[in-house]
Amino acid sequence: MTELAPAEAKVVEAVAKRLFIDGRWVDAVDGGTFEVVDPSTGGTLCSVADATPADGRAALDAAVAAQAGWAATAPRQRADVLMAAFDLLHQRVDELALLMTLEMGKPLAEARGEIAYAAEFFRHFAAEAVRIDGGYQTAPAGNARFLITRQPVGPCLLITPWNFPMAMGTRKLGPALAAGCTSVIKPAHQTPLSMLALMEILVEAGLPNGVVNCVTAMDAGGVMEPLIRSGLARKLSFTGSTRVGKVLLEQCADKVLRTSLELGGNAPFIVFEDADLDEAVDGAIAAKMRNMGEACTAANRIYVHESVLGDFGERLAAKMAALTVGRGTEDGVTVGPLIDEAGLAKVESLVTDAVARGATVLTGGEVAPGNGYFYPPTVLTGVPRDAAMAGQEIFGPVAPLTPFGSEAEVIAAANDTEYGLVAYVFTNDLRRALRVAEAIDTGMVGLNQGVVSNPAAPFGGVKQSGLGREGGSVGIDEFLETKYIGIAMTR
């Protein structure tokens, strides 16, 4: 067990550790549990209920039973629940941030930022709930009228990742609740506590029984696949790896479920010779080091024009070296641990491969002895394009720099991937900025900025980075069906 300070022990003890089904906290039917690990020590924080397929089915049955009532609830009432939850998240930001830091590792300042970000999805979709529109028009022949309405898609299955354990939940629950959909949500087994705490907040906000149900499980596939294939759910929303997303997409095809998939990324970060280098370095830190690099939006391939590669590399290495690594609860820490031993081993392997292929280490690159899954902020320069890290997500605090010579060359390199989530472009040439932004095959582009995520903007990718969009005014569309009613006007 991890030894916790009194304040830490208090927040862990306070959160419910059972399944949340039909408005009640219940144990798994077989009484099973699994351990939640503190990645800063490798020790156990606590144990939570380990759902069985039967528990999953009970949760979906509850969502199905609650669907008609929630769909019939006035949009303003649905919005009021979301706004009440928004307020509660802000009121409890300190304890929720501490809980997140303990189970996931990110520094407290980042965790507080995520709670605020998570809350904003509830506020954004509270506004969208009362703006669900439709239409009325005359048929071209004049003998009929077309009435267009939009209705909730129905019970949803929501699967969230470990890297943003609160925000990825609210990004899915916000539009689902606003649209009038019930749901079963399954958080990642590494970080279940934040989502369980959110269930308590939703209850206090006035959410009716059965509208949201939460199952925690080690065997995600064993619990969720029967729900996908049951025919009772009408939509799946998943954030995670492309590999798992493909499996889920195949399963959804059996019952033709609506799907939203936010999958892997391999983000190019491009610095042209005319860029403001201080601005570009700050943007690279933001795009690379958010969440210790464990983000699908993280800058994964940093292309720097050959004329400024040396200067940029020196400035970036100096700033990366100045970051403080440690347990996220400690004062002054800016880089926490990676999520688990497998994540740490992957980062070590990718760095070793790049160096073996000719890359040079400017800072970092070696794991310090001790407990926990820590990796130092690392900058590599001269990373060849055949390095393993050029083709897969690093998911760690490693910035690989690769030189380029021309605009056409770097666009081709940026697009040479099956992924297409986000790209970052730094240049002071307006025409070039627009040319490159239009030419890069991604769902999002950050121009002279290293952060693109915003609840009011549509988030999502192309190619194997996913299907659909979350956030923005289009985010609620993923949870609505369009119905056309034809009205004859002649006898």
Secondary structure, 3 states (H helix, E strand, C coil): CCCCCHHHHHHHHHCCCCEEECCEEECCCCCCEEEEECCCCCCEEEEEECCCHHHHHHHHHHHHHHHHHHHHCCHHHHHHHHHHHHHHHHHCHHHHHHHHHHHHCCCHHHHHHHHHHHHHHHHHHHHHHCCCCCEEEECCCCCEEEEEEEEECCCEEEECCCCCCCHHHHHHHHHHHHHCCCEEEECCCCCCHHHHHHHHHHHHCCCCCCCEEECCCCCHHHHHHHHHHCCCCCEEEEECCHHHHHHHHHHHHCCCCEEEEECCCCEEEEECCCCCHHHHHHHHHHHHHHHHHCCCCCEEEEEEECCCHHHHHHHHHHHHHCCCECCCCCCCCCECCCCCHHHHHHHHHHHHHHHHCCCEEEECCCCCCCCCCCCCCEEEECCCCCCHHHCCCCCCCEEEEEEECCHHHHHHHHHCCCCCCEEEEECCCHHHHHHHHHHCCCCEEEECCCCCCCCCCCECCCHHHEECCECCCCHHHHHEEEEEEEEECCC
